[in-house]
Amino acid sequence: MSDLFEKIVSLSKRRGFIFQSSEIYGGLSATYDYGPLGVELKRNVTQRWWKAMVQKHQNVSGLDAAIMMHPTTWKASGHVDAFNDPLIDDKTSKMRYRADQLIEGHIDRLRRKGKDDQADKVYADLVAALNADDAAKALYDVIMSEEIRSPDSGMFDWTEVRQFNLMFDTHIGPVSNSDNKIYLRPETAQGIFVNFHNVRETGRHQVPFGIAQIGKAFRNEIVARQFIFRMREFEQMEMQYFVKPGSQMEAFEAWREERMQWHVDNGIRESKLRWHEHEKLAHYADAAYDIQYEFPIGWQEVEGIHSRTDFDLKAHQEHSGKKLEYFDQQANEKYIPYVVETSAGLDRTILTLLCEAYREEEVGGDTRSLMKFHPRLAPITVALFPLVKKDGMPELAHSIEDGLREHFATSYDEKGAIGRRYRRMDEVGTPFCITIDGESVEEKTVTVRHRDSMEQARIPVDNLVAYLNDQIASWKAS
């Protein structure tokens, strides 16, 4: 883990963004709790996503499906039989890796060395291994033939590859047996597919239309590390867009453009984002791209946009015996819609924002740490500071605070030197700090200090809301 990543993890705990779950008992691996500032940041992201995906689109409706679903759901979706990770252990370091990712890393290294022909051969071997009847053995054979070494120990001493199903299972009722076994959902999409007709009919939708939801998902990740990037309990922000077969690529490209712009509008620099096209498609897909962000740990997926064809609705129609066709009155025909999916990891989006916002600057010989959040996403938008705790300044500050709370997430702090208060707010990403001094009491004006530039402006109290709204609207990522 890089030094920068370590600093972000440390700040997240120190300032109340993210804590290790059950920390007083030694913590629970790959599970985290969002603290007072983290939950505000998280809420701001989900509200922004919901507005962009549901409220701004007349033909997209929301859903909140249950975490526990009928077990046949996961048989139909393929998760019972195929939701596995091929894992291999380094005997020396005791570290565990996904076998396919080890091979992909080897391919990337070959390409960086200009050995494209060899990389193409290994990639063909990887595709063949993943499609083999015994994929675990085939992947192991590729690792052995290419003599791929452990990234941690540098040794070539591997166990065999084993397949691990990633679903958590539990039981309904007082007796645990195979008859009442169910699963914690490993993704939110299937709750949308099984409610296709319910939402379409009650929402009076015609194809094309979408169903969106934000919800928890659970995966028994064996290789879970890198802070909140990969967790066993996480949240997804997903939308499934149902279209007429043959029109899916037009919708796919439109949603690709819209989803990339959403991340840019969150204050992410375009130079830190890129598209990654899937070379090997899932069996149900005819196109797939990931939006990747350049984390301190390298380029990694934040959101996927996939064209899933009609696989999911067909599978649920077959297993449930219920028709999931759509009757197009204008064309006078029935068909099972194709689906274009946008699926963003909420926790990965939060991590993206934390990594993007973290900056260190030299100011007067000292290092200033700040979180340069977009003002619309910052956990605290504005902080109120009376210069001293007397002469009517605290009373005026509280009065201004009461008015601003109607419009912005607001904090009040009267402890410590004013410079230290500024630094505290810089480190949690508060874009505006307002100082109330003796002149404020006399003239009803205050000093607004900007987080990014540290510049200050004298503003009449009555103009504060309009001024702050203008500054937020004109903010640009840098």
N, C-alpha and C positions, 0 to 999 in steps of 0.2 A: 504494500500500500504506500502511495507516495506521501511525502511530507505535507503537501498541500491538502491531500485528502484527510490526513490525520488532523490537521488544523481545523478543517470543517467539522469533522466528527467531534472534536473537543469543544469547539464553540457551540455546537448544537446542544450538547449536554449543559455546558456552563451557563448558557443564556436561556435555557428552557424551551428549546425547539423539540428535541427528541431525546428520550431516555431509554436505556436498556430495560426491557420488560422484566419485572420481578427482580430488580437489581439487589434488593436487600437479602434475597436468598441465593445470590450468586448469578442471577440472570438466567434467562431462557434463550438458548441459541437461536439466532435469526428471527427474533420477535422484538418489536420495539413499541414504545408508548410515545404519543405526541404530547408534549408539554404545553404550558399556557400560550407561548408564542407559536409553537408548531401547529396547534389546532386552529389558530386564527389564520395562519398561512394556508393550511389545508382547506379550510372553509372558503377562503377567498378564491382558491383555485377551482374548487368544485362549483361554486356559484358562477364563476366566469365560464367554465365549460358548459354548464347547464344552459346558461343564457345563449352561448354560441351555438349549441347543438339542438336545443329544444325550443326555447322562447323565440329565437330568430327565424325558425323554420316552421311554416304553417303545417307542413306535412310530416312533422316528426313529433311523436308522443313519448312521454316518459313512462317508466315502469320501475317497480321495486319488487323483484321476484324473491321468493324464499331461498335461503341458503340450502336447506334440505329439500331434495326433490325425490320423486319416485325413482328407485334404482334403475329401472329400465331406461330412463333418460340417458344414463351414462353408457349403457350397452349400445343404444342406438347411435350415440355420438362417437363411439369408438374408444372412449376413455378406458373402459374396463379391460379391453384386449390390447390396446396399443399405446396407452399413455405411460410410456416407460422412458427412463433415461439409461443409456448404456454407460456404466461406471467402471473405472479401473483404478487400482490403488498402486501408488509407488511404495514398494516395500521398505525403501530406505527412509524416506521422509514421513511415511504414513499418511501422506496427503492423498486425497481422492479427486479424480477428474472425470469429466465426461469424455468418453473415448472419441466421439465424433469431433468435439471441439479441439482435442489434442491434434487430430489429423488436420483440421482446418487451420490451426496455428502453424503447423508444419508446411502446409501449402502456401500460406502467406509469406513465410520466411523464404521459401524457394522463389516466389515471384519477386521479392525484394532483392534477391541475389541475381535476378535475370534468368533464372532457370525455368522459363515458362513451359517448355516441352515436358520437363519432369513434373512440374506442378499440374499440368493438364492430365498427365497419366495418373497421378495420385488422386486427383479429383474424381476421375472416372472410376478408380478403385473404391473411393469413398461412397459414391452413388450406388455402385453395385453392392457394396457391403450393407448399406442401409436398406436395400431392397431384397437382400438375401433371406432365405428361410431361417437361417440361424445367423441373425445380424450380429449378435455378440461375438461369435467365433470369427466372423468375417472381418469385423472391425479390429479384433485382436491380431489377426493375420496381417492386416495393413500396418499396424503399429510395429509389429515385429519385423516385417520385410523392409520397412523404411528406417528401422532403428531409431524411432522417435524417443528422445530422452525426456525425463521429468523436468518441467520448468523450474521446480524448486530445488531439487537435489542435483540435477544434472546427470543422474544415474539412469541406467537402462535395466531396471529390475522391477518388472511389472507382475501383478496378479492377472488372472484371467478377467475378461470383461463380463460383467453381470448386469442383468436388466432389473431395474427397480421401478415398480409402479408408484406414481407420485400422489395418488389419491389417499386422503385420510378417510378411514371408515369408522362407523359407529353403529349403534343399534337403537331401534325404537322399542320401548317397552321394558319390562323388568327382566326379561330373559334374553341372553345374548346367544343367538344362533343364526344360521344362514337365512332363515325365513324373514327375519326382521332387520337384516343388514342394510344400511344406507351409507351414503357418502356425503362428506362436506364438499360442496361444489368446487371443482378446480378452475372454473371460469364462470363468468356471468352470462355468456352468450346463449347457453342452452335455455335459460329461463326466458329469454326473448323468443326463441324459436317455438317453444311449446305454447307460448301465448300469442302466436301470430294471428290467429283468427279472433281471439278475444279483443286484442287491441284494435285490429282492423275494423271490426264490426262496431265496437263502442265508440271508436274515434271517427267512424264514418269515412275511413280512408280509402282511397283508390291507389293502386300501384302507379307510380312509385311513391313509397312512403317509408319512414324510418321509425324504429323503436330504440330509445336510449335509456340507459340506466347506469347508475354508479353503485358499486357494491363490493362486499368482501368476497375473496376467493382464497382457497387454501391448497397448498401443494407441499407435499412432504419432501422438500428439497434436501437431497443428501449432501450436495455441495452448495452450502448456503454461507455466503460471506459477502464482504464489501458493503457493510453497513446496511442501509435500507434498499440497496439496489436489488438484492435477491433475498426475499423473506418467505417464511412459511405461511404467514397470514398477511395478506396484502389487499389493496383495493384497485379495482379497474373502473375506467370510464369508457364505456363501450356504446356504439351505435351500430345497429344492423339496418341497412337500407335495402329494401326489397324492390327489385326492378324487373321489367319484362326481359325474358331471355333474348340476348342479342344486343341489348342496350347497356350491358354491364360496364363495358370499357369506358363509355362516355361518363357514366356516373363515377366510375373508379378514378378517372383523371380529375374530375371536378372536386371530389372529396380529398384527393391528394393535395391539390392546390390549397384548399380551404384549411386543411389540418396543419400544413406547414406554416401558413400565415398565422394561425392561432398561437403557435409557439413563439414566432417572431414578435407578435403583439404582446406576449408576456414579458418582453424585455430581453429575449435571448438574441445575442448577436448572430447574424446570418452566417458569419464565418465559422461559428461553432456548431452548425447544423449541416447535415448532409443526408442524401438519400442512399439507401442500400437496397439494391434489387436482389431478391432471392434467386439464386441460380437453380436450386432444387426446390420445386414447389411441393407443398403438401398434396396428398392424393385428391383432395376436394377442391383445390384452388386452380384458377387459370391465370392469376397475376398476384404478385405480392411485393410490397415495398415496405421498408422500415424507415422511420425517421430516427436518425442517430445523432447523439450529442457527444462532443469531445469532453468526456469526463477526465479528471486527473488519472483515472485508471485506463484511459483509452476510449476509442469510439465505441459506444454501446447503444442499444435500442432503447428508445423512449416510447415510441408508438408504432403500431403496425397498421397498414391499410391493405386489406386483402379482398380479392374477388373470390368468393367462396362457392360460386355456381349455385346449383340447387341441392347440393349434397345433404345439408342439414334437414331441410323440410322433407325431402324424400325419405331420409332415414327415419324420421319421427313418424311420418305417414305409414311406413312399412311396419314399424314396431308397435304403434298404437292402434292401427286399423282405422284411424280417423283421417278423413280427407283433408289435406292441407293445400288444395288447389285454390286458385283465384280465378273467378269468372270475369273476364274483360268484356263489359257490355258493349263498348264501342266497336271492338273487333269481333265480338260474338265468338269468343274462344276461351277455353280453359287452359291454364298452365300453372305449373309450380314456379313461383318467382325465383330468380337468381338473387344473390345477396352480395352487397358490398359492405365490408366491415371496417370500421375505424375503432381501434382498441388501444387506449393509452393507459399506461400504468400510473395511477395517482401518486404512489410513493416514489416512483422513478421521476415523475414530473417535479415533485417536491425536491428531490435530490438534485435534479437539473438546476432548479432555481437557486438552491443553496450554493452549488458550485459556481454558477454563473455570477451570483451576487457578491461572493467573497472577494475582497480586494485588500491589499496592504499598500499604504502610501507613506512616504516620508514627509512629515510636516514639522518644520522648525527643529529638525534634528531628532524627532521622535517618530516612531512608527504608528500610524493610525490604521486600525482594522475597521473595516466597514462592510456592511451588507448592502449592496446597491440594488435592492429590489425595485421593480416597477412600483410606483406609488399606489397603484390600484391593488397590488397584491401584498404590500408590506403589512405585517401583523399590526403595527401601530402606524397610523398615518401622521399624527401630529402629537408633540409633547409640549406641555405648558410648564414653564419655569419662572416662578417669582424670584427676582434677583436676591432678595433677602426676605426673611420671615417676619416682616413688620411694615409699618407705614402704609397699610392698606393694600400692599401688593398681593399677598395670598388671597385676600377676599376678591380682588379684581380677577386674579388668575382663575379662581374657582368659578366665577361668574362667566368668564369666557369659555372655560372648559365645558360648562353645562350647555352653552349654545352650540359649541362645536360637536359635541357628542351626538347631536341630531343628524350630523352629516358624515362624520369621520370617526375611525377608531382612535381614541384619544387617551393620553396618559398624563399624569401629573407627578412632578418630582420637585421637591424643595430641599433635598438633602445634598450637601457637598458643594464644592466650588463649581461654578458654572461650566468651566472647561471639562471637568470630570463628568458632569451631567451630559454635555454634548457627546463625549466619547462613549458613554454608555448607550446612548440612543443611536450613534453611528453603528455600533457593533451589532445591534439588533435590526438595523435597516430602516429606522424611522426617517422619512424624507424631510420632515419639517419640524423645527424646534422654535417655539415662541417664547421669548423672554419678556417678562413684565417688570419694568423698572419704575423709578420715581416719575419719569416723564409720562409713563403710561397712565399713572393715576391722575396726573394733571391734564394731559392732552388727549387721553383715550387713543393712544397709538402704541403699537408694540413692535418689537424687532423679530422678524422672521428669518431664521437662519436655515440655509439650504444644505442638506447632507452632502450632496455630490461636490459642489463647488466651495462650500463653506462661506459663500457670500451671504450678506445680510441686507435686508430691506426693511424700511420703516413703513408700516402699513396701519391705516386707521382700523380700529376694532370693528367698526360696522362693515368694512370691506373685506374682512378676513375670509369668509366663506367663498366669495366670488374669486378672490385672489388665489386661494389654494386650489379651487377647481380649475382655474386657468393654467396654473403651473402643472397640475396633474395631466391635463389634456395635452399640453405641449411637451411633455417629458419624452426624451429619446434615449434609447440604450446607447451606451458608449463603453 
